[in-house]
């Protein structure tokens, strides 16, 4: 029996060995084939990776080349800008040298005139002594009487000479002062030249469809009444396609309503509770915008140390316009012009800048309180310890009070320059036609005028005269008389050129 079990066990071992050998024999080709496929796949992936790496390197090289080209262009542009800036500095230095040379020549002329005056005075003194001796010898006079006669004659002659010299000096000084003032104002306008800032004052809110008008009005007008009551504005729903108009005398309130209405249209949920919430949110947004606008304006004008309440009131000018000119932009522009003028005239630059920046502060509150914007702005600034010079500049820039400093005059000038430059403000067609017609009527009212034409939007009046009735000297006198009449009878920004043309024509016919 044990031998049987041993035989069975040995048989099992031999069978297992035979099965393992058969399995290895049959599976060996498959393992080799799988190994070969794995090696081929590995080679393909290695080749793909090498191609991708090469492509990435080429792309990176191209991008680096493009970046280098762009950097070279930027550097070249900066070099050009630096060259232009250097050229401007050279030109300005040359202009200053020329001005210094002119001043030196003027000083030399004055010295020569002073020398002539001294020489004349010495000659008069010598003549006085000679006259005194002759009078003592010839006339039967006392020394005091002779001295009185001589002094009267000398005083008369001296007064005539001095009057002539004074007229010459006065004429030259006036010409020099006018030229310097023109150059100063032109330089200030050129250095502070900015884009046109004309804006519309009507707030129009676009609608996605006409159906939205009905939702804004609501059942029996419930939604529009709630909106108007909460925002304090009027909503005009008319025949304008896909648009409604927000109307209010308060520009800040109108902006809040516009923002809230746009959010309501976008959101789509229009009912009284939602309206009140969105108007409150829009009010907070506008207050933040006003605060940032005031701070940004003070930063652009380089005016520091202002009270936050003043900055907040200044920021309200962002939503105020005058003849289409944004008042916040106008204030910043006037501050920059005042800075240039004050630095050239040797005035207090900081006070001039601050006065020009705040000169229209009252326009942010003139619709809420009684009084002119100049006085309202001055009173508001006085509450927050603004320097007295600045307060006077604010109050006097429309001559409602007397100007007490040169900085106040500079603020008035900067305000006029900013408001009168081309494109700053627009005027209505009716006022424009009236001004042009008045110009032509003034010119044609003078005798000898044949016709008159207003040109360049009323900036020039060209007058044709009858050559037989007015000579060349009369034409010059006529241009001055008409210019003086325009100054006395009209109000206009900038200046108006009066050109008188006297033309003689000789016509012949060959037969």
C-alpha positions as CSV (number, residue, x, y, z in Angstrom):
1,X,0.0,0.0,0.0
2,X,2.8,2.5,0.8
3,X,4.4,1.7,-2.5
4,X,1.2,2.5,-4.3
5,X,1.1,6.0,-2.7
6,X,4.7,6.6,-3.6
7,X,4.1,5.7,-7.2
8,X,1.1,8.0,-7.4
9,X,3.1,10.8,-5.9
10,X,6.0,10.3,-8.3
11,X,3.5,10.2,-11.2
12,X,2.0,13.5,-10.1
13,X,5.4,15.1,-10.0
14,X,6.3,13.8,-13.4
15,X,3.0,15.1,-14.9
16,X,3.4,18.5,-13.4
17,X,6.9,18.8,-14.8
18,X,5.7,17.7,-18.2
19,X,2.8,20.2,-18.1
20,X,5.2,23.0,-17.1
21,X,7.6,22.1,-20.0
22,X,4.7,22.1,-22.4
23,X,3.4,25.4,-21.2
24,X,6.8,27.0,-21.6
25,X,7.2,25.6,-25.0
26,X,3.9,27.0,-26.3
27,X,4.2,30.4,-24.5
28,X,7.8,31.2,-25.5
29,X,6.9,32.6,-29.0
30,X,4.2,34.8,-27.6
31,X,6.5,36.3,-25.0
32,X,9.1,37.1,-27.6
33,X,6.5,38.7,-29.8
34,X,5.1,40.8,-26.9
35,X,8.7,41.9,-26.0
36,X,9.3,42.9,-29.7
37,X,6.1,44.9,-29.8
38,X,7.0,46.6,-26.5
39,X,10.4,47.6,-27.9
40,X,8.9,48.9,-31.2
41,X,6.3,50.9,-29.2
42,X,9.1,52.3,-27.0
43,X,11.0,53.3,-30.1
44,X,8.0,55.0,-31.6
45,X,7.3,57.0,-28.4
46,X,11.0,58.0,-28.2
47,X,10.9,59.2,-31.8
48,X,7.6,61.1,-31.1
49,X,9.0,62.7,-28.0
50,X,12.1,63.8,-29.9
51,X,10.0,65.4,-32.6
52,X,7.8,67.1,-30.0
53,X,10.9,68.4,-28.2
54,X,12.4,69.7,-31.4
55,X,9.1,71.4,-32.2
56,X,8.9,73.0,-28.7
57,X,12.4,74.2,-29.1
58,X,11.7,75.7,-32.5
59,X,8.5,77.4,-31.1
60,X,10.4,78.7,-28.1
61,X,13.2,80.1,-30.4
62,X,10.6,81.8,-32.6
63,X,8.9,83.4,-29.6
64,X,12.2,84.5,-28.1
65,X,13.1,86.1,-31.5
66,X,9.7,87.8,-31.6
67,X,10.1,89.1,-28.0
68,X,13.6,90.3,-28.9
69,X,12.3,92.2,-32.0
70,X,9.5,93.8,-29.9
71,X,11.9,94.8,-27.2
72,X,14.2,96.3,-29.8
73,X,11.2,98.3,-31.2
74,X,10.3,99.5,-27.7
75,X,13.9,100.6,-27.1
76,X,14.1,102.3,-30.4
77,X,10.8,104.2,-29.7
78,X,12.1,105.3,-26.3
79,X,15.3,106.5,-27.9
80,X,13.2,108.5,-30.3
81,X,11.1,109.9,-27.5
82,X,14.3,110.9,-25.6
83,X,15.7,112.5,-28.7
84,X,12.5,114.5,-29.2
85,X,12.4,115.6,-25.5
86,X,16.1,116.6,-25.8
87,X,15.2,118.6,-28.9
88,X,12.3,120.4,-27.1
89,X,14.6,121.2,-24.2
90,X,17.2,122.6,-26.7
91,X,14.5,124.7,-28.4
92,X,13.2,126.0,-25.1
93,X,16.8,126.9,-24.0
94,X,17.4,128.7,-27.3
95,X,14.1,130.6,-26.9
96,X,15.2,131.7,-23.4
97,X,18.5,132.8,-24.7
98,X,16.8,134.9,-27.4
99,X,14.5,136.4,-24.8
100,X,17.5,137.2,-22.6
101,X,19.3,138.8,-25.5
102,X,16.2,140.9,-26.2
103,X,16.1,142.0,-22.6
104,X,19.7,142.9,-22.7
105,X,19.2,145.0,-25.9
106,X,16.3,146.7,-24.2
107,X,18.4,147.5,-21.2
108,X,21.1,148.9,-23.5
109,X,18.5,151.1,-25.2
110,X,17.2,152.3,-21.8
111,X,20.8,153.1,-20.7
112,X,21.4,155.1,-23.9
113,X,18.2,157.0,-23.3
114,X,19.2,157.7,-19.8
115,X,22.5,158.9,-21.0
116,X,20.8,161.2,-23.5
117,X,18.6,162.5,-20.7
118,X,21.6,163.1,-18.4
119,X,23.3,165.0,-21.3
120,X,20.2,167.1,-21.9
121,X,19.9,167.9,-18.2
122,X,23.6,169.0,-18.2
123,X,23.0,171.1,-21.2
124,X,20.0,172.7,-19.7
125,X,21.9,173.4,-16.5
126,X,24.7,175.1,-18.5
127,X,22.1,177.1,-20.4
128,X,20.5,178.1,-17.2
129,X,23.8,179.4,-15.9
130,X,24.4,181.4,-19.1
131,X,20.9,182.8,-19.0
132,X,21.4,183.8,-15.4
133,X,24.6,185.7,-16.2
134,X,23.0,187.5,-19.2
135,X,20.0,188.5,-17.2
136,X,22.1,189.8,-14.4
137,X,24.1,191.8,-16.9
138,X,21.3,193.1,-19.2
139,X,18.1,193.1,-17.2
140,X,17.4,195.2,-14.2
141,X,16.3,192.2,-12.1
142,X,17.2,190.6,-8.8
143,X,18.8,187.2,-8.7
144,X,15.6,185.6,-7.3
145,X,13.5,187.1,-10.1
146,X,16.0,186.0,-12.8
147,X,16.1,182.5,-11.3
148,X,12.3,182.3,-11.4
149,X,12.2,183.2,-15.1
150,X,14.9,180.8,-16.0
151,X,13.3,178.0,-13.9
152,X,10.0,178.5,-15.6
153,X,11.6,178.3,-19.1
154,X,13.7,175.3,-18.2
155,X,10.7,173.5,-16.5
156,X,8.6,174.1,-19.7
157,X,11.3,172.7,-22.0
158,X,12.1,169.8,-19.6
159,X,8.4,168.9,-19.4
160,X,8.2,168.7,-23.1
161,X,11.3,166.5,-23.4
162,X,10.2,164.3,-20.6
163,X,6.7,163.9,-22.0
164,X,8.1,162.8,-25.3
165,X,10.6,160.3,-23.7
166,X,7.8,159.0,-21.4
167,X,5.5,158.4,-24.4
168,X,8.3,156.5,-26.2
169,X,9.0,154.4,-23.2
170,X,5.3,153.8,-22.5
171,X,4.7,152.7,-26.1
172,X,7.7,150.4,-26.1
173,X,6.7,149.0,-22.6
174,X,3.1,148.4,-23.8
175,X,4.3,146.5,-26.9
176,X,6.7,144.4,-24.9
177,X,4.1,143.7,-22.2
178,X,1.5,142.7,-24.8
179,X,3.9,140.4,-26.6
180,X,5.1,138.8,-23.4
181,X,1.5,138.3,-22.2
182,X,0.5,136.7,-25.5
183,X,3.5,134.4,-25.4
184,X,2.8,133.5,-21.8
185,X,-0.8,132.6,-22.4
186,X,0.0,130.7,-25.7
187,X,2.7,128.7,-23.9
188,X,0.3,127.8,-21.1
189,X,-2.4,126.7,-23.5
190,X,0.1,124.7,-25.6
191,X,1.6,122.9,-22.6
192,X,-1.8,122.1,-21.1
193,X,-3.6,121.3,-24.4
194,X,-6.1,118.5,-23.9
195,X,-8.8,116.7,-25.8
196,X,-12.3,118.0,-26.2
197,X,-14.5,117.2,-23.3
198,X,-18.0,118.1,-24.5
199,X,-20.6,115.8,-23.1
200,X,-24.4,115.3,-23.3
201,X,-26.4,116.1,-20.2
202,X,-29.4,113.8,-21.0
203,X,-29.2,110.2,-19.6
204,X,-30.7,107.7,-22.0
205,X,-31.0,104.1,-20.9
206,X,-31.2,101.5,-23.8
207,X,-33.7,98.6,-23.6
208,X,-33.3,95.1,-25.0
209,X,-36.9,95.2,-26.4
210,X,-40.1,97.3,-26.4
211,X,-41.7,94.8,-24.1
212,X,-39.4,96.0,-21.3
213,X,-41.1,99.4,-21.3
214,X,-44.3,97.7,-20.0
215,X,-42.4,95.9,-17.3
216,X,-40.8,99.2,-16.2
217,X,-44.2,100.9,-16.0
218,X,-45.7,97.9,-14.2
219,X,-49.3,97.2,-13.5
220,X,-51.2,100.5,-13.3
221,X,-47.9,102.3,-13.2
222,X,-46.8,100.8,-9.9
223,X,-43.1,100.1,-10.8
224,X,-42.4,103.5,-12.4
225,X,-44.0,105.4,-9.5
226,X,-42.0,103.5,-7.0
227,X,-38.8,104.1,-9.0
228,X,-39.5,107.9,-9.4
229,X,-40.3,108.2,-5.7
230,X,-37.3,106.3,-4.5
231,X,-34.8,107.9,-6.9
232,X,-36.2,111.4,-7.1
233,X,-36.2,111.6,-10.9
234,X,-38.6,111.5,-13.8
235,X,-38.7,108.5,-16.1
236,X,-39.8,109.6,-19.6
237,X,-41.2,106.6,-21.6
238,X,-42.1,107.9,-25.0
239,X,-42.1,106.7,-28.6
240,X,-38.3,106.5,-28.8
241,X,-37.6,102.9,-29.8
242,X,-36.0,100.6,-27.2
243,X,-34.9,103.5,-24.9
244,X,-36.2,105.5,-21.9
245,X,-34.9,108.8,-20.6
246,X,-34.0,109.7,-17.0
247,X,-34.6,113.4,-16.2
248,X,-33.5,115.3,-13.1
249,X,-32.0,118.7,-12.3
250,X,-29.6,116.9,-9.9
251,X,-26.8,115.2,-12.1
252,X,-25.8,112.9,-9.2
253,X,-29.3,111.8,-8.6
254,X,-29.7,111.2,-12.3
255,X,-26.6,109.1,-12.5
256,X,-27.8,106.9,-9.5
257,X,-31.2,106.4,-11.3
258,X,-29.5,105.5,-14.5
259,X,-27.3,102.9,-12.9
260,X,-30.2,101.4,-10.9
261,X,-32.4,101.2,-14.0
262,X,-29.7,99.5,-16.0
263,X,-29.3,96.9,-13.2
264,X,-33.1,96.4,-13.1
265,X,-33.2,95.8,-16.8
266,X,-30.3,93.3,-16.7
267,X,-31.7,91.5,-13.7
268,X,-35.3,91.3,-15.0
269,X,-36.9,91.3,-11.6
270,X,-38.7,94.6,-11.5
271,X,-40.9,95.3,-8.4
272,X,-40.9,98.0,-5.7
273,X,-38.8,96.2,-3.2
274,X,-36.1,95.3,-5.7
275,X,-36.2,98.9,-7.0
276,X,-35.5,100.4,-3.6
277,X,-32.6,97.9,-3.0
278,X,-30.9,98.6,-6.3
279,X,-31.3,102.4,-5.9
280,X,-29.5,102.2,-2.5
281,X,-26.8,100.0,-4.0
282,X,-26.3,102.4,-6.9
283,X,-26.2,105.4,-4.5
284,X,-23.3,103.7,-2.6
285,X,-21.5,103.0,-5.9
286,X,-21.9,106.6,-7.1
287,X,-20.7,108.0,-3.8
288,X,-17.6,105.8,-4.1
289,X,-17.1,107.0,-7.7
290,X,-17.4,110.6,-6.5
291,X,-14.9,110.2,-3.8
292,X,-12.4,108.5,-6.2
293,X,-13.0,111.2,-8.8
294,X,-12.2,114.0,-6.3
295,X,-9.1,112.3,-5.2
296,X,-8.0,111.6,-8.8
297,X,-8.6,115.2,-9.8
298,X,-6.5,116.5,-6.9
299,X,-3.8,114.1,-7.8
300,X,-3.8,115.1,-11.5
301,X,-3.7,118.8,-10.5
302,X,-0.9,118.1,-7.9
303,X,-2.9,119.8,-5.1
304,X,-2.4,118.2,-1.7
305,X,-3.8,118.7,1.8
306,X,-7.4,119.2,0.9
307,X,-10.1,118.1,3.4
308,X,-12.0,114.9,2.4
309,X,-15.3,116.8,2.4
310,X,-13.9,119.2,-0.2
311,X,-12.6,116.3,-2.3
312,X,-16.0,114.7,-2.1
313,X,-17.7,117.9,-3.2
314,X,-15.1,118.3,-6.0
315,X,-15.9,114.8,-7.2
316,X,-19.5,115.7,-7.7
317,X,-18.4,117.9,-10.6
318,X,-17.8,114.7,-12.5
319,X,-21.5,114.7,-13.3
320,X,-21.9,118.5,-13.9
321,X,-21.4,120.1,-17.3
322,X,-21.4,123.7,-18.5
323,X,-22.2,124.3,-22.2
324,X,-21.2,120.7,-22.7
325,X,-17.8,121.0,-20.9
326,X,-17.3,118.6,-18.0
327,X,-16.7,120.8,-14.9
328,X,-14.3,118.4,-13.2
329,X,-12.1,118.2,-16.3
330,X,-12.3,122.0,-16.6
331,X,-11.2,122.5,-13.0
332,X,-8.2,120.2,-13.5
333,X,-7.3,121.9,-16.8
334,X,-7.6,125.3,-15.2
335,X,-5.4,124.2,-12.3
336,X,-2.6,123.2,-14.7
337,X,-2.9,126.4,-16.7
338,X,-2.8,128.4,-13.5
339,X,0.3,126.5,-12.4
340,X,2.2,127.5,-15.6
341,X,1.1,131.1,-15.4
342,X,2.0,131.5,-11.7
343,X,5.4,129.9,-12.2
344,X,6.2,132.3,-15.1
345,X,4.9,135.3,-13.3
346,X,6.7,134.5,-10.0
347,X,3.4,134.1,-8.1
348,X,2.5,131.5,-5.4
349,X,2.1,128.3,-7.6
350,X,0.4,126.2,-4.9
351,X,-2.2,128.8,-4.1
352,X,-2.9,129.5,-7.8
353,X,-3.3,125.7,-8.5
354,X,-5.6,125.2,-5.5
355,X,-7.7,128.2,-6.3
356,X,-8.1,127.2,-10.0
357,X,-9.0,123.6,-9.0
358,X,-11.7,124.7,-6.5
359,X,-13.0,127.8,-8.3
360,X,-16.2,126.1,-9.6
361,X,-16.7,124.1,-6.4
362,X,-20.1,125.9,-5.9
363,X,-21.5,124.4,-9.1
364,X,-21.7,121.1,-7.2
365,X,-24.3,122.6,-4.9
366,X,-25.9,125.6,-6.7
367,X,-28.9,123.5,-7.5
368,X,-29.5,122.8,-3.8
369,X,-28.9,126.3,-2.3
370,X,-29.5,129.9,-3.2
371,X,-26.7,132.0,-4.4
372,X,-24.0,132.2,-7.1
373,X,-21.6,129.3,-7.5
374,X,-18.6,131.5,-6.8
375,X,-20.0,132.6,-3.4
376,X,-21.3,129.2,-2.5
377,X,-17.9,127.6,-3.2
378,X,-16.0,130.3,-1.2
379,X,-18.3,129.8,1.8
380,X,-18.0,126.0,1.6
381,X,-14.2,126.2,1.4
382,X,-14.0,128.6,4.3
383,X,-15.6,125.9,6.6
384,X,-12.6,123.6,6.1
385,X,-9.8,126.2,6.7
386,X,-8.8,126.7,3.1
387,X,-6.2,129.6,2.8
388,X,-7.8,133.1,2.5
389,X,-6.0,133.7,-0.8
390,X,-7.7,130.7,-2.3
391,X,-11.1,131.7,-0.8
392,X,-10.8,135.1,-2.4
393,X,-9.8,133.6,-5.7
394,X,-12.9,131.4,-5.7
395,X,-15.2,134.2,-4.7
396,X,-13.8,136.8,-7.2
397,X,-13.3,134.8,-10.4
398,X,-16.5,136.4,-11.7
399,X,-15.8,139.8,-10.1
400,X,-18.5,139.4,-7.5
401,X,-16.0,140.6,-4.9
402,X,-12.7,142.5,-5.3
403,X,-9.6,140.5,-6.2
404,X,-7.0,140.8,-3.5
405,X,-4.0,139.0,-5.0
406,X,-2.3,138.3,-8.3
407,X,-3.2,134.6,-7.7
408,X,-6.9,135.5,-8.0
409,X,-6.2,137.2,-11.3
410,X,-4.4,134.1,-12.5
411,X,-7.3,131.9,-11.5
412,X,-9.7,134.1,-13.5
413,X,-7.4,134.0,-16.5
414,X,-6.9,130.2,-16.3
415,X,-10.7,129.8,-16.1
416,X,-11.2,131.9,-19.2
417,X,-8.5,130.1,-21.2
418,X,-9.9,126.7,-20.4
419,X,-13.4,127.7,-21.2
420,X,-12.6,129.7,-24.4
421,X,-10.2,127.3,-26.2
422,X,-11.6,125.7,-29.3
423,X,-13.7,122.6,-28.6
424,X,-14.1,123.2,-24.9
425,X,-17.6,124.4,-24.9
426,X,-20.4,124.5,-27.4
427,X,-23.1,127.1,-27.9
428,X,-26.6,126.8,-29.1
429,X,-27.4,127.4,-32.8
430,X,-29.7,130.3,-31.9
431,X,-26.9,132.1,-29.9
432,X,-24.4,131.4,-32.6
433,X,-26.6,132.9,-35.4
434,X,-27.4,135.9,-33.2
435,X,-23.7,136.6,-32.5
436,X,-22.7,136.3,-36.1
437,X,-25.6,138.5,-37.2
438,X,-24.7,141.1,-34.6
439,X,-21.1,141.2,-35.8
440,X,-22.2,141.9,-39.4
441,X,-24.8,144.6,-38.2
442,X,-22.1,146.4,-36.2
443,X,-19.7,146.5,-39.2
444,X,-22.3,147.6,-41.8
445,X,-23.6,150.4,-39.5
446,X,-20.4,152.5,-40.3
447,X,-20.4,154.8,-43.3
448,X,-18.3,153.8,-46.2
449,X,-18.7,150.0,-45.5
450,X,-19.9,148.1,-48.6
451,X,-20.3,144.7,-47.1
452,X,-19.3,142.6,-44.1
453,X,-18.9,138.8,-43.6
454,X,-18.5,136.9,-40.3
455,X,-16.0,134.0,-40.8
456,X,-14.5,131.2,-38.8
457,X,-17.6,130.7,-36.6
458,X,-17.7,134.3,-35.6
459,X,-14.0,134.5,-34.8
460,X,-13.3,136.9,-37.6
461,X,-15.3,139.7,-39.3
462,X,-14.1,140.7,-42.8
463,X,-15.2,144.1,-44.0
464,X,-15.1,145.5,-47.6
465,X,-15.1,149.3,-47.8
466,X,-15.7,151.7,-50.7
467,X,-12.3,152.9,-51.9
468,X,-13.6,156.3,-52.9
469,X,-15.2,157.0,-49.5
470,X,-12.4,155.7,-47.2
471,X,-8.7,156.0,-47.7
472,X,-5.9,153.8,-46.2
473,X,-5.7,155.8,-43.0
474,X,-9.4,155.7,-42.6
475,X,-9.5,151.9,-43.1
476,X,-7.0,151.5,-40.2
477,X,-9.1,153.9,-38.0
478,X,-12.3,152.0,-39.0
479,X,-10.9,148.6,-37.9
480,X,-10.0,150.0,-34.5
481,X,-13.4,151.7,-34.1
482,X,-15.3,148.5,-35.0
483,X,-13.1,146.4,-32.7
484,X,-13.8,148.8,-29.8
485,X,-17.6,148.8,-30.5
486,X,-17.6,144.9,-30.5
487,X,-15.7,144.9,-27.2
488,X,-18.2,147.3,-25.6
489,X,-21.4,145.8,-26.9
490,X,-20.8,142.0,-27.1
491,X,-19.8,139.1,-24.9
492,X,-17.8,136.4,-26.5
493,X,-15.0,133.9,-25.6
494,X,-11.5,134.4,-26.9
495,X,-11.0,137.2,-29.4
496,X,-12.5,138.4,-32.7
497,X,-10.3,139.5,-35.6
498,X,-11.5,142.6,-37.5
499,X,-10.1,142.8,-41.0
500,X,-10.9,145.9,-43.2
501,X,-10.2,145.5,-46.9
502,X,-9.9,148.5,-49.2
503,X,-9.5,147.4,-52.8
504,X,-9.3,149.7,-56.0
505,X,-10.0,148.1,-59.3
506,X,-9.3,149.5,-62.8
507,X,-11.4,147.9,-65.6
508,X,-10.8,148.5,-69.3
509,X,-12.3,147.0,-72.4
510,X,-10.5,146.2,-75.6
511,X,-12.7,146.7,-78.7
